[in-house]
Amino acid sequence: MNTIKLGTRGSKLALWQAYYIKDTLEKGGLSVEIVIIETKGDLILDRSLSKIGSKGVFTEELEEKLRSGEIDIAQHSAKDLQSDLADDLELIAFTEREKVNDVLVSLDKSLSLESGQPFVVGTSSTRRIAMLKHFYPHIQTVDMRGNLQTRMRKLEEGVCDALLLAYAGVHRMGYLEHVTELITTQKFIPAVGQGSVAIECAASLDPVKKARIRELCNHQETEQQLLTERAYLRKLQGGCSIPVFGLAVQENNQLSITGGIVSLDGSKILKETLTGENPEALGLELAGKILSLGGDKILAEIKSQLNN
Ligand SMILES: NCc1[nH]cc(CCC(=O)O)c1CC(=O)O
């Protein structure tokens, strides 16, 4: 098989993920060349993602190069991927998910959300801001965009007292020593897809290549979880800027998902758990339930607030 061209963003986190995929494929005897591609999301650092608005700010340029054949596959944090993929693109693998939690990162080891002490958290995720308002109203937030190194630098400069981040990214970047609290998933349910790396390709990619890449990189349990969560997200039409959350797990051969939505000010939260067999059907069923319980109103309210 000729060399696989793997497209990736150029941030340190993206490159960690790209080398992780490259290693996995090379252990299986394939050769891989990494191709770095800049995306809109990497360029626009002065506006929060919810305000840039367009879907796929981190994926569009990569997808164009999949279509043109300049690259064979692209890697993304599964969490950053839109839930509705175009018909000519496919997700062929989801790597084994690591710890899904959000974590508090601080240079002050004593800081914790549970302690009740007030402090300032840097984040620009609408989900994290709304969840903080709901569960930890004593916490103030400041907007914090940029890649993980930039955020760590701002933390060091004292722009905030702590950051709220995905364990997965903190682990990949080697910042675990600064984690002061692992936030329970009883409260903070992660974003759909958090903790897994997804591999995307054009539907037209050589089926032999596709099958081999999938065989080497896909983790079946993770895939079932992500298909469930992504079906949920798709029906709610939540891009990454909507505070929708969802976490699927397998227990005793049963698939279950807990997910919901929270209003931007944290005042309203809906959360339900459902069990089922088929990932797609289960995700859609949860979305139907959340929408019918008032999620439709919360969603409409969020969309009008984000457009202002
Ligand atoms: N939104 C940016 C982003 N996309 C993926 C990760 C972390 C890695 C992952 O969840 O797989 C992060 C950073 C964060 O949210 O803290």
The ligand as a MOL file (V3000), in Angstrom:
LIG
                    3D

  0  0  0     0  0            999 V3000
M  V30 BEGIN CTAB
M  V30 COUNTS 16 16 0 0 0
M  V30 BEGIN ATOM
M  V30 1 N -12.6070 22.3860 22.1880 0
M  V30 2 C -11.2110 22.1580 21.9650 0
M  V30 3 C -10.8420 20.7410 22.2610 0
M  V30 4 N -11.0980 19.7440 21.4080 0
M  V30 5 C -10.6640 18.5810 21.9540 0
M  V30 6 C -10.1200 18.8710 23.1880 0
M  V30 7 C -9.5310 17.9060 24.1210 0
M  V30 8 C -9.3800 16.5020 23.6200 0
M  V30 9 C -10.6420 15.6970 23.5590 0
M  V30 10 O -11.6370 15.9940 24.2250 0
M  V30 11 O -10.6290 14.6920 22.8380 0
M  V30 12 C -10.2020 20.2510 23.3880 0
M  V30 13 C -9.7270 21.0250 24.5520 0
M  V30 14 C -10.7060 21.0800 25.6960 0
M  V30 15 O -11.9250 21.0810 25.4920 0
M  V30 16 O -10.2550 21.1500 26.8470 0
M  V30 END ATOM
M  V30 BEGIN BOND
M  V30 1 1 1 2
M  V30 2 1 2 3
M  V30 3 1 3 4
M  V30 4 2 3 12
M  V30 5 1 4 5
M  V30 6 2 5 6
M  V30 7 1 6 7
M  V30 8 1 6 12
M  V30 9 1 7 8
M  V30 10 1 8 9
M  V30 11 2 9 10
M  V30 12 1 9 11
M  V30 13 1 12 13
M  V30 14 1 13 14
M  V30 15 2 14 15
M  V30 16 1 14 16
M  V30 END BOND
M  V30 END CTAB
M  END
